[in-house]
């Protein structure tokens, strides 16, 4: 909190931005891909996609994924099992569709299919 005040950083509150930020790391993306390949829960100790990083780092990435809405967790004895949230996957797909097709609620596009940004008047 103090770091945020000192450097003027804002805490993200937009759930869509949180979702995108949660997946924006190679290790977290690998975890999401591994979870997408199974319909069952995966124990934190079984993330083979993260074999090159230490278990505490895997746990950190899982925490970020949980807080950003990508996964749910369930404690079973001394182990924590993770499962991909299908509603997060659906929201991610909807966000991509909005960027691809303005008719679904995305921003207007110019003739080349690129996003057209609004023109702001200059202040005199």
Secondary structure, 3 states (H helix, E strand, C coil): CHHHHHHCCCCCCCHHHHHHHHHCCHHHHHHHHHHHCCCCCEEHHHCHHHCCCCHHHHHHHHHHHHHCCCEEEEEECCEEEEEECHHHHHHHHHHHHHHHCHHHCCCCECCCCCECCCCCCCCC
